[in-house]
Amino acid sequence: MDLQDKVAVITGASKGIGKAIALQLLDKGASVFGLSRSNPEIEHQNFEFIKTDVRSFEEVRSAFQHVFRSSNDQIHIVINNAGLGYFGYIEDHTLEQWHTMYETNVNSIFYTSKLAVPVMKQQQYGHIVNIASTAGLEGYPQVSGYCGSKFAVKGISQSMYKEMRDDRIKVTCVYPGSVKTDFFRNSNIDPHDYMLMPEDVAEMIVWALESPDNFHQVNLEVRPLQPKGPKK
């Protein structure tokens, strides 16, 4: 896909991977709408922030209606990046924490897809990127809720790509390992420089978006080479 003048929507655009993708797409000439609860404060003529809680279908629908009005009913890229996790034993999770993870990590993908896919099918063109995690490939102790939500993202993505490939819509699921972001704010883990950098993960995703139209990366798994640093 040539990214010049393409219309992109990114959830969770305020920081981390989402913000890094937004900046790189803008550099490529795309028009970017950032959906998040806080403003990423990106100063660019082709960027628009839409304050949105992705757990609410009504707020997501309102945001997409604005996107369609602003773009002559076009949308070429959706990056489902919004996500969060809580750490702890399964019996210690609160109901609010559990519901928040699934509403943010899983339901938001349904909401954006329900709104974007009909337009992409009409265009016969588009690319949806769902950002999961290596926690969507294997279970880890004290991350049951987060792992479960990311396993759901994997399953949804695999079904979506098979549903949409005949309409020339790509669906790519991304599985990053630990990334130096504020994701770990709800844990006792401190982000460090041996983790993946958000800009590097974003670059990989942009590479996938720019791939030839008949070249489809269904799954992209990436991990830090030495997550605990060099051997001592």
Residue frames as qw, qx, qy, qz and C-alpha x, y, z in Angstrom:
[[0.000, 0.889, 0.459, 0.000, 0.00, 0.00, 0.00],
 [0.335, 0.390, -0.039, 0.857, 1.23, 3.44, -0.88],
 [0.301, -0.547, -0.614, 0.483, 0.57, 5.36, 2.35],
 [0.070, -0.039, 0.093, 0.992, 0.40, 8.79, 0.73],
 [0.417, -0.107, -0.147, -0.890, -3.08, 10.30, 1.33],
 [0.506, -0.252, -0.819, -0.104, -4.40, 7.13, 2.94],
 [0.483, -0.573, 0.087, -0.656, -6.82, 7.47, 5.88],
 [0.533, 0.038, -0.791, 0.298, -5.77, 5.70, 9.08],
 [0.592, -0.653, 0.004, -0.473, -7.46, 5.26, 12.46],
 [0.491, 0.215, -0.732, 0.421, -5.35, 4.28, 15.47],
 [0.651, -0.684, -0.211, -0.253, -6.77, 3.38, 18.86],
 [0.766, -0.550, -0.004, 0.335, -4.65, 3.95, 21.93],
 [0.594, 0.630, 0.037, 0.499, -2.75, 6.64, 20.05],
 [0.267, -0.953, 0.033, -0.139, -1.75, 8.72, 23.06],
 [0.300, -0.745, 0.595, 0.002, 1.57, 7.00, 23.81],
 [0.660, -0.215, 0.717, 0.065, 3.76, 3.97, 23.21],
 [0.412, 0.096, 0.779, 0.463, 3.31, 1.90, 20.05],
 [0.279, 0.766, 0.580, 0.010, 0.16, 3.76, 18.99],
 [0.008, -0.934, 0.054, 0.353, 1.81, 7.17, 19.06],
 [0.359, -0.451, 0.639, 0.510, 4.91, 5.81, 17.31],
 [0.422, 0.365, 0.764, 0.325, 2.77, 4.38, 14.49],
 [0.183, 0.904, 0.356, -0.148, 0.90, 7.67, 14.15],
 [0.147, -0.826, 0.293, 0.459, 4.13, 9.64, 13.76],
 [0.374, -0.218, 0.759, 0.486, 5.54, 7.22, 11.20],
 [0.375, 0.573, 0.708, 0.174, 2.33, 7.16, 9.14],
 [0.088, 0.944, 0.142, -0.284, 2.26, 10.95, 9.14],
 [0.267, -0.621, 0.525, 0.517, 5.84, 10.95, 7.85],
 [0.365, 0.093, 0.833, 0.405, 4.65, 8.73, 5.00],
 [0.156, -0.028, -0.357, -0.921, 1.92, 11.18, 4.01],
 [0.257, -0.447, -0.847, -0.126, -1.12, 9.49, 5.56],
 [0.352, -0.499, 0.046, -0.791, -3.99, 11.29, 7.30],
 [0.414, -0.072, -0.850, 0.319, -4.24, 9.93, 10.84],
 [0.533, -0.582, -0.081, -0.609, -7.08, 10.01, 13.35],
 [0.294, 0.189, -0.815, 0.462, -5.98, 9.13, 16.88],
 [0.655, -0.511, -0.302, -0.468, -8.62, 7.65, 19.18],
 [0.535, -0.049, -0.671, 0.510, -7.74, 7.62, 22.87],
 [0.373, -0.797, -0.464, 0.097, -8.77, 9.09, 26.19],
 [0.347, -0.771, 0.066, 0.530, -5.78, 11.42, 26.41],
 [0.502, 0.858, -0.058, -0.089, -4.32, 13.67, 23.74],
 [0.873, -0.018, 0.101, 0.477, -0.98, 12.55, 22.27],
 [0.103, -0.895, 0.081, 0.426, -0.24, 16.22, 21.52],
 [0.610, 0.094, 0.527, 0.585, 0.97, 15.48, 18.00],
 [0.165, 0.752, 0.012, -0.637, 1.38, 18.70, 16.05],
 [0.250, -0.060, 0.757, 0.601, 0.77, 17.88, 12.40],
 [0.406, 0.214, -0.127, -0.879, -1.70, 19.21, 9.86],
 [0.615, 0.051, -0.655, -0.437, -2.78, 15.67, 8.91],
 [0.317, -0.119, -0.876, 0.344, -3.38, 14.46, 12.46],
 [0.456, -0.462, -0.069, -0.758, -6.63, 14.77, 14.40],
 [0.074, 0.029, -0.881, 0.467, -7.20, 13.60, 17.95],
 [0.580, -0.375, -0.366, -0.624, -10.69, 12.34, 18.80],
 [0.245, -0.318, 0.719, -0.568, -11.22, 11.82, 22.52],
 [0.787, -0.022, -0.431, -0.440, -12.66, 8.30, 22.74],
 [0.504, -0.337, 0.740, -0.292, -13.11, 5.60, 25.33],
 [0.408, 0.241, -0.766, -0.435, -12.84, 2.49, 23.15],
 [0.058, 0.124, 0.946, -0.294, -14.80, 0.48, 25.72],
 [0.382, 0.516, 0.441, -0.627, -17.91, 2.38, 24.62],
 [0.448, 0.352, 0.699, 0.432, -19.45, 1.45, 21.28],
 [0.148, 0.916, 0.371, -0.033, -21.31, 4.75, 21.18],
 [0.213, -0.849, 0.251, 0.414, -18.08, 6.73, 21.56],
 [0.448, -0.185, 0.703, 0.520, -16.31, 4.62, 18.93],
 [0.377, 0.600, 0.661, 0.246, -19.25, 5.00, 16.54],
 [0.031, 0.967, 0.146, -0.208, -19.28, 8.77, 17.04],
 [0.340, -0.642, 0.468, 0.503, -15.53, 8.90, 16.33],
 [0.439, 0.086, 0.762, 0.468, -15.88, 6.87, 13.14],
 [0.281, 0.814, 0.508, 0.033, -18.79, 8.99, 11.95],
 [0.086, -0.919, 0.138, 0.358, -16.49, 12.00, 12.29],
 [0.425, -0.346, 0.670, 0.500, -13.74, 10.18, 10.39],
 [0.434, 0.416, 0.736, 0.310, -16.10, 9.32, 7.54],
 [0.160, 0.935, 0.292, -0.119, -17.41, 12.89, 7.33],
 [0.202, -0.843, 0.312, 0.388, -13.86, 14.21, 7.21],
 [0.323, -0.366, 0.766, 0.417, -12.56, 11.73, 4.65],
 [0.565, 0.296, -0.369, -0.676, -15.39, 11.45, 2.11],
 [0.923, -0.078, 0.180, -0.330, -16.38, 8.07, 3.54],
 [0.722, 0.453, -0.507, 0.131, -12.94, 6.55, 3.12],
 [0.578, -0.662, 0.462, -0.122, -10.86, 4.47, 5.51],
 [0.702, 0.497, -0.509, -0.033, -7.84, 2.44, 4.49],
 [0.482, 0.216, -0.729, 0.435, -6.09, 1.47, 7.73],
 [0.638, -0.664, -0.014, -0.389, -7.28, 0.59, 11.23],
 [0.420, 0.319, -0.726, 0.442, -4.69, -0.07, 13.93],
 [0.720, -0.590, -0.228, -0.286, -6.32, -1.69, 16.97],
 [0.465, 0.394, -0.555, 0.565, -3.62, -0.82, 19.46],
 [0.438, -0.562, 0.255, -0.654, -5.56, 0.10, 22.62],
 [0.826, -0.137, -0.547, 0.024, -4.85, -2.39, 25.37],
 [0.224, -0.656, 0.503, -0.516, -3.97, -2.84, 29.03],
 [0.740, -0.070, -0.668, 0.042, -3.25, -5.56, 31.52],
 [0.516, -0.678, 0.313, -0.420, -3.48, -6.24, 35.23],
 [0.492, 0.321, -0.789, 0.181, -1.11, -8.63, 36.95],
 [0.429, -0.325, 0.595, -0.597, -1.97, -11.02, 39.77],
 [0.121, 0.067, 0.990, -0.032, -3.45, -14.39, 40.63],
 [0.203, -0.348, -0.667, -0.627, -6.81, -15.05, 39.03],
 [0.383, -0.625, -0.673, 0.098, -8.68, -15.07, 42.35],
 [0.331, -0.497, -0.233, 0.768, -7.24, -11.67, 43.23],
 [0.079, 0.211, 0.418, 0.880, -8.45, -9.84, 40.14],
 [0.290, 0.367, 0.461, -0.754, -11.37, -7.55, 40.78],
 [0.501, 0.578, 0.644, 0.026, -14.42, -7.71, 38.55],
 [0.211, 0.930, 0.003, -0.301, -13.64, -4.20, 37.35],
 [0.197, -0.615, 0.651, 0.399, -10.10, -5.16, 36.33],
 [0.468, 0.107, 0.853, 0.205, -11.31, -8.26, 34.48],
 [0.418, 0.750, 0.508, -0.068, -14.08, -6.44, 32.62],
 [0.057, 0.899, -0.191, -0.390, -11.80, -3.50, 31.78],
 [0.318, -0.395, 0.753, 0.420, -9.24, -5.81, 30.15],
 [0.408, 0.312, 0.827, 0.228, -11.80, -7.54, 27.96],
 [0.270, 0.869, 0.361, -0.205, -13.73, -4.38, 27.10],
 [0.011, -0.854, 0.328, 0.403, -10.50, -2.64, 26.07],
 [0.250, -0.427, 0.794, 0.354, -8.50, -5.46, 24.52],
 [0.269, 0.200, 0.917, 0.216, -11.29, -7.45, 22.84],
 [0.268, 0.728, 0.592, -0.216, -14.55, -5.53, 22.52],
 [0.060, 0.775, -0.140, -0.613, -12.86, -2.50, 20.98],
 [0.150, -0.229, 0.790, 0.549, -11.67, -4.63, 18.04],
 [0.208, 0.496, 0.839, 0.082, -15.24, -5.72, 17.39],
 [0.107, 0.827, 0.320, -0.450, -16.44, -2.12, 17.58],
 [0.004, 0.655, -0.390, -0.647, -13.89, -0.68, 15.14],
 [0.168, -0.053, 0.886, 0.428, -14.22, -3.62, 12.74],
 [0.244, 0.598, 0.752, -0.130, -18.01, -3.47, 12.72],
 [0.161, 0.870, 0.144, -0.443, -17.76, 0.16, 11.60],
 [0.035, -0.666, 0.522, 0.531, -14.76, 0.02, 9.27],
 [0.410, -0.031, 0.870, 0.274, -15.22, -3.28, 7.44],
 [0.483, 0.665, 0.563, -0.085, -18.39, -2.34, 5.48],
 [0.203, 0.916, -0.146, -0.313, -16.58, 0.71, 4.07],
 [0.230, -0.533, 0.746, 0.326, -13.45, -1.31, 3.27],
 [0.518, 0.234, 0.815, 0.112, -15.57, -3.95, 1.51],
 [0.424, 0.837, 0.295, -0.184, -17.22, -1.26, -0.57],
 [0.053, 0.857, -0.425, -0.287, -13.76, 0.07, -1.46],
 [0.975, 0.182, -0.069, 0.104, -12.45, -3.49, -1.99],
 [0.537, 0.485, -0.370, 0.583, -9.33, -2.35, -0.17],
 [0.439, -0.787, 0.164, -0.401, -7.99, -1.95, 3.34],
 [0.594, 0.194, -0.682, 0.380, -5.71, -3.22, 6.09],
 [0.628, -0.692, 0.006, -0.355, -6.62, -3.91, 9.72],
 [0.472, 0.345, -0.686, 0.433, -3.83, -4.49, 12.24],
 [0.729, -0.618, -0.139, -0.260, -4.72, -6.03, 15.59],
 [0.226, 0.581, -0.654, 0.429, -1.97, -5.74, 18.18],
 [0.871, -0.380, -0.295, -0.104, -2.01, -8.77, 20.45],
 [0.292, -0.762, 0.548, -0.185, 1.02, -9.92, 22.48],
 [0.398, 0.279, -0.873, 0.040, 3.21, -12.95, 22.96],
 [0.298, -0.002, 0.742, -0.600, 0.79, -13.43, 25.88],
 [0.744, 0.305, 0.054, -0.592, -1.68, -14.38, 23.13],
 [0.643, 0.411, -0.630, -0.145, 0.56, -17.28, 22.12],
 [0.600, -0.057, -0.745, 0.286, 1.24, -18.89, 25.51],
 [0.524, -0.782, -0.249, -0.230, -0.05, -18.53, 29.04],
 [0.351, 0.393, -0.525, 0.668, 2.00, -16.98, 31.81],
 [0.425, -0.491, -0.683, 0.334, 1.40, -17.16, 35.57],
 [0.159, -0.605, -0.358, 0.693, -0.33, -14.18, 37.16],
 [0.130, 0.305, -0.314, -0.890, -1.40, -12.83, 33.75],
 [0.294, 0.291, 0.909, 0.041, -4.47, -15.01, 33.18],
 [0.311, 0.766, 0.419, -0.376, -6.89, -12.23, 32.31],
 [0.137, 0.754, -0.357, -0.534, -4.50, -10.47, 29.97],
 [0.168, -0.213, 0.900, 0.342, -3.45, -13.74, 28.31],
 [0.357, 0.457, 0.808, -0.105, -7.08, -14.72, 27.83],
 [0.310, 0.821, 0.172, -0.446, -7.91, -11.40, 26.20],
 [0.095, 0.670, -0.560, -0.477, -4.93, -11.62, 23.84],
 [0.293, 0.039, 0.938, 0.180, -5.73, -15.23, 22.92],
 [0.392, 0.677, 0.564, -0.264, -9.13, -13.83, 21.93],
 [0.199, 0.804, -0.230, -0.510, -7.44, -11.21, 19.74],
 [0.146, -0.338, 0.852, 0.372, -5.52, -14.00, 18.01],
 [0.335, 0.326, 0.884, 0.011, -8.69, -16.01, 17.31],
 [0.321, 0.801, 0.307, -0.402, -10.64, -12.98, 16.13],
 [0.076, 0.721, -0.450, -0.522, -7.80, -11.97, 13.82],
 [0.227, -0.142, 0.912, 0.312, -7.47, -15.42, 12.28],
 [0.354, 0.557, 0.746, -0.090, -11.18, -15.51, 11.51],
 [0.205, 0.843, 0.084, -0.490, -11.19, -11.95, 10.18],
 [0.035, -0.553, 0.614, 0.562, -8.39, -12.50, 7.69],
 [0.222, 0.114, 0.933, 0.260, -10.12, -15.55, 6.23],
 [0.269, 0.705, 0.597, -0.271, -13.43, -13.69, 6.02],
 [0.142, 0.896, 0.052, -0.417, -12.00, -10.63, 4.29],
 [0.419, -0.365, 0.584, 0.592, -9.20, -11.74, 1.99],
 [0.389, 0.428, 0.715, 0.393, -11.57, -12.12, -0.98],
 [0.077, 0.946, 0.314, 0.019, -12.55, -8.46, -0.52],
 [0.555, 0.527, -0.153, 0.625, -8.88, -7.40, -0.78],
 [0.390, -0.816, 0.176, -0.388, -8.75, -6.54, 2.92],
 [0.577, 0.255, -0.675, 0.383, -5.68, -7.60, 4.85],
 [0.649, -0.708, 0.029, -0.276, -5.83, -8.48, 8.55],
 [0.571, 0.390, -0.583, 0.426, -2.54, -8.74, 10.40],
 [0.711, -0.690, -0.114, -0.077, -2.11, -9.79, 14.02],
 [0.346, 0.659, -0.484, 0.459, 1.02, -8.57, 15.79],
 [0.844, -0.475, -0.240, 0.069, 2.54, -10.37, 18.78],
 [0.233, 0.731, -0.435, 0.471, 5.18, -8.18, 20.47],
 [0.666, -0.242, -0.562, 0.427, 7.14, -9.32, 23.45],
 [0.355, -0.732, -0.318, 0.486, 7.93, -6.85, 26.23],
 [0.347, 0.658, 0.195, 0.639, 7.98, -3.25, 24.96],
 [0.337, -0.181, -0.360, 0.851, 9.35, -0.24, 26.81],
 [0.229, -0.531, -0.338, -0.743, 6.05, 1.52, 27.47],
 [0.303, -0.300, 0.493, -0.758, 3.87, 2.30, 30.47],
 [0.741, -0.127, -0.550, -0.365, 2.07, -1.04, 30.03],
 [0.619, -0.067, -0.697, 0.356, 3.83, -2.27, 33.16],
 [0.155, -0.460, 0.253, -0.837, 2.37, 0.47, 35.38],
 [0.788, -0.352, 0.012, -0.505, 0.09, -2.12, 37.00],
 [0.943, -0.023, -0.286, 0.167, 2.95, -4.50, 37.81],
 [0.560, -0.761, 0.207, 0.253, 6.21, -4.55, 39.73],
 [0.752, 0.187, 0.329, 0.540, 8.20, -4.58, 36.46],
 [0.054, -0.803, 0.084, 0.587, 10.19, -1.51, 35.51],
 [0.732, 0.673, 0.091, 0.058, 10.53, -0.82, 31.76],
 [0.495, -0.623, 0.408, 0.448, 14.17, -0.92, 30.60],
 [0.293, 0.704, -0.409, -0.501, 16.30, -0.56, 27.50],
 [0.140, -0.209, 0.943, 0.218, 16.57, -4.30, 26.81],
 [0.499, 0.493, 0.649, -0.296, 12.87, -4.39, 25.95],
 [0.405, 0.480, 0.548, 0.552, 11.62, -3.69, 22.43],
 [0.050, -0.279, -0.072, 0.956, 11.35, -0.01, 21.55],
 [0.454, 0.607, 0.514, -0.402, 7.92, 1.27, 20.47],
 [0.304, 0.728, -0.296, -0.538, 9.44, 2.93, 17.41],
 [0.018, -0.326, 0.899, 0.292, 10.91, -0.39, 16.22],
 [0.329, 0.338, 0.869, -0.153, 7.59, -2.23, 16.58],
 [0.381, 0.739, 0.211, -0.515, 5.88, 0.63, 14.74],
 [0.149, 0.603, -0.591, -0.515, 8.42, 0.42, 11.92],
 [0.174, -0.017, 0.974, 0.143, 7.64, -3.28, 11.47],
 [0.352, 0.573, 0.674, -0.307, 3.92, -2.54, 11.27],
 [0.302, 0.766, -0.111, -0.557, 4.44, 0.24, 8.74],
 [0.021, -0.380, 0.833, 0.401, 6.55, -2.17, 6.70],
 [0.273, 0.277, 0.921, -0.025, 3.62, -4.60, 6.66],
 [0.338, 0.734, 0.367, -0.461, 1.25, -1.83, 5.61],
 [0.217, 0.739, -0.369, -0.521, 3.55, -0.86, 2.72],
 [0.433, -0.137, 0.857, 0.244, 3.89, -4.41, 1.41],
 [0.198, 0.044, -0.651, -0.731, 2.61, -5.25, -2.10],
 [0.639, -0.078, 0.049, -0.764, -1.14, -5.73, -2.37],
 [0.899, 0.029, -0.360, -0.249, -0.88, -9.48, -2.97],
 [0.507, 0.226, -0.678, 0.481, 1.61, -9.97, -0.10],
 [0.587, -0.625, -0.138, -0.496, -0.13, -10.59, 3.20],
 [0.233, 0.259, -0.777, 0.525, 1.60, -10.89, 6.58],
 [0.613, -0.498, -0.511, -0.339, -1.03, -12.69, 8.64],
 [0.726, -0.661, -0.135, 0.133, 1.02, -12.95, 11.85],
 [0.396, 0.680, -0.356, 0.504, 4.00, -10.92, 13.02],
 [0.784, -0.586, -0.159, 0.132, 5.79, -12.12, 16.16],
 [0.422, 0.644, -0.330, 0.547, 8.69, -10.11, 17.54],
 [0.744, -0.626, -0.188, 0.141, 10.60, -10.41, 20.81],
 [0.084, -0.904, 0.417, -0.035, 13.59, -8.69, 22.39],
 [0.719, 0.384, -0.569, 0.111, 16.75, -10.66, 21.71],
 [0.476, 0.006, -0.682, 0.555, 18.06, -10.40, 25.29],
 [0.355, -0.735, -0.355, -0.455, 15.12, -9.31, 27.44],
 [0.686, -0.699, -0.125, 0.161, 17.16, -9.54, 30.64],
 [0.027, -0.920, 0.375, 0.112, 20.28, -7.94, 29.19],
 [0.568, 0.536, -0.625, 0.026, 23.64, -9.49, 28.17],
 [0.905, -0.244, -0.328, 0.121, 24.92, -12.61, 29.91],
 [0.226, -0.878, 0.362, -0.218, 27.13, -11.83, 32.86]]
